[in-house]
Amino acid sequence: MGIPVASDISHAGRPHNDVRDLAALVGRHADTTVLAVTQGLHRAISSRAFRWVPGSQPVRVAHDAISTLVYASVRLGLRGLTAAGDAVAAVASGDREVRWLESSPGHTRAASILHGVIGDRFATEHPALDLPVTIRVDGRAVPVTRAALTDAFPGAGSRVAVLLHGLTESDCCWDNDDGVVLPDVVAELGWTPVRLRYGSGRAIAVNGADLDRLLEDLLDAWPVPITELALIGHSMGGLVIRAAYGLAAHVEAAADGDLTSEVAEEDARRWPGLVRHTVSLGTPHLGSWLERAANTGTRFLRHIPEGEVVAEVIDRRARGIKDLRHGALSDECWGEGVVHEDGIGGLDGFVPAPEHVAPLLDHATHHLIAGRLTRSPDHPVARTIGDALVTAPSALGDDGRRSLSGGRIETLELPAGHFRLMRDPAVADHLRRWLA
């Protein structure tokens, strides 16, 4: 029986222990990423060198055999350390639950960053590290039950503002000592702020489906009847919101079709009808230039022997990041559209068609807020990189080729960076005018 790799270690039936899962994660990626990259670069560089040295074939055969044996030994050692570390952690924790990633705001942020980078595989490989869509208060998850929500929101009102963070962020992102705190602003306006956290590495469609279910459950469990909803999303959070009501609309359409009345009544969505406002802060509705650049870079690197290994590692970034390339809200968005001239389709070469943009809610007001790094919107930097991650045409939903439509659209462009949008006074003033 061989020594198990990190992903083979089963924690089924054992108490929650995220330290063990973190150790397994580190062991797995030290093996499949760090060591694999080192070995791949070694092989590419040595192959290039041997090609230029006449009569080096015997030396090359010996070199390849020795290097293969060395890397295999190191890989075996890493797997052994992973298994040993798992055993030590199990003995140290015993039957106690260990939630180290929830023990402080810093650990919570670290978990969100980790998930945002590689978290799309957590559900199958490290389920204890996955981050489903949850309501959070003071850094703790709150179950969607009437008793738990009554205790967590003692002053709950009938107007609820739901706030979603962006890529690699957590529910803590709204707190700061430099500028306004948007949850406090909406509370002053008579809305009850509800912060959510989700694993931003997962596909936007997956998080959208979770948000759809959570909002529907929230209507039943909220301490008082909800009469209005406002959905506020920073960056990726705005796309998750659109994915949620896009899915709700799809369910409604299906319920009006071939389903029986019993199923239609069960699947009917009530929450979209209560949405009065959606707010998108630096959301790449039409895609992020940075993710497109990363995709182009990996495609270029694959044509270079030494770069192919690096491209493979970069291409392992989470599905949520890849969805930002064109603002994809569902799997169907990756399956249709225009293919690049080189014939590469799928997640590499796909370019969406103009009509493949999900509409906004017809009865709501949608606030599309964009930032830029310069005072002038015509500055080359503003036109090229926008707020550092998203350009104004994408955040405002109109790039001349594709555009958002539906409902009432209010736009606002500010000289503020991507993360500054969450605490900019001008954003607070905009919300005070509309949500009062």
Summary of the structure (lengths in Angstrom):
residues: 436
radius of gyration: 24.4
end to end distance: 66.6
largest distance: 82.7
contacts: 1427
relative contact order: 0.10
helix: 53%
strand: 13%
